[in-house]
Amino acid sequence: MSNRIAVFNDGHVQQLSTPDELYERPVNSFVAHFIGENNTISGVVKNIDGDEALIETASGEVIKARAVLVNTVGDKSTISPS
């Protein structure tokens, strides 16, 4: 097994990491789907604090998640629970 793996999409590197990092902390939904099946939850960004974001789901539940490609409060977001 390699100690570093590159995930490409349409000729562009999406993530270059260790196998554990790719599986546990994918940088975007493409990498998450490429690595394997996963569940996703849609919601709206309620707060961003450094590398964490609060996402409110349609049912009103608020979930703390790692902020990946999250820019603005109010944006739609998709999270992949671990």
Backbone torsions as a table, in degrees:
resi	resn	phi	psi	omega
1	MET	NA	139.6	178.8
2	SER	-71.6	155.6	174.8
3	ASN	-95.1	-7.4	173.5
4	ARG	-142.9	138.0	-179.0
5	ILE	-130.2	138.0	175.4
6	ALA	-107.5	130.7	174.9
7	VAL	-106.1	120.8	-179.1
8	PHE	-106.3	148.4	171.5
9	ASN	-136.5	115.7	178.5
10	ASP	54.0	41.4	176.5
11	GLY	83.9	1.5	-179.0
12	HIS	-115.0	134.9	177.6
13	VAL	-70.1	123.1	177.4
14	GLN	-90.7	-38.2	178.4
15	GLN	-159.6	138.7	175.5
16	LEU	-125.5	108.4	-172.5
17	SER	-154.6	178.9	172.4
18	THR	-73.2	159.9	177.6
19	PRO	-56.3	-42.3	179.4
20	ASP	-62.0	-43.5	-179.2
21	GLU	-64.9	-41.8	178.1
22	LEU	-60.2	-42.5	-176.7
23	TYR	-74.4	-43.7	-174.3
24	GLU	-85.7	-28.5	-174.2
25	ARG	-139.6	61.9	177.3
26	PRO	-63.2	143.0	-175.8
27	VAL	-80.9	-16.6	178.4
28	ASN	-157.5	174.2	-176.3
29	SER	-67.8	-29.5	177.6
30	PHE	-61.4	-48.1	-179.9
31	VAL	-63.4	-43.1	179.4
32	ALA	-58.9	-44.8	179.3
33	HIS	-70.5	-34.5	179.5
34	PHE	-65.3	-41.1	-177.3
35	ILE	-68.3	-34.0	179.6
36	GLY	169.1	176.7	177.9
37	GLU	-63.0	140.4	175.0
38	ASN	-151.8	156.4	175.9
39	ASN	-88.2	149.0	176.4
40	THR	-129.9	151.4	177.8
41	ILE	-128.8	129.1	178.2
42	SER	-93.0	150.1	178.7
43	GLY	-169.8	-167.9	-179.1
44	VAL	-124.2	137.0	179.6
45	VAL	-69.4	122.6	179.2
46	LYS	-101.8	-28.6	-178.9
47	ASN	-159.0	145.9	174.3
48	ILE	-126.7	126.8	179.3
49	ASP	-135.7	95.4	-177.9
50	GLY	65.3	-120.2	-178.9
51	ASP	-97.5	15.4	176.3
52	GLU	-121.4	148.0	178.0
53	ALA	-134.7	150.3	171.9
54	LEU	-102.8	126.2	-177.9
55	ILE	-115.9	127.0	176.5
56	GLU	-98.5	124.9	-179.4
57	THR	-82.9	171.9	178.7
58	ALA	-61.2	-27.8	179.7
59	SER	-82.0	-4.3	179.1
60	GLY	95.1	-4.6	178.0
61	GLU	-71.6	139.4	177.9
62	VAL	-108.0	127.5	-176.2
63	ILE	-119.7	132.8	174.5
64	LYS	-83.9	130.6	-177.4
65	ALA	-140.2	160.9	173.5
66	ARG	-70.2	131.1	-178.0
67	ALA	-80.6	103.9	178.3
68	VAL	-122.2	120.5	-178.9
69	LEU	56.1	37.1	177.5
70	VAL	-109.3	125.9	-174.7
71	ASN	-114.6	-40.4	-168.6
72	THR	-139.2	139.2	172.6
73	VAL	-59.8	136.3	-178.5
74	GLY	100.0	-16.4	177.5
75	ASP	-69.2	150.2	172.2
76	LYS	-74.6	147.9	-178.7
77	SER	-147.1	157.3	174.7
78	THR	-125.4	130.8	178.5
79	ILE	-116.6	156.0	177.2
80	SER	-120.0	103.3	-178.3
81	PRO	-67.7	148.6	179.0
82	SER	-100.9	NA	NA
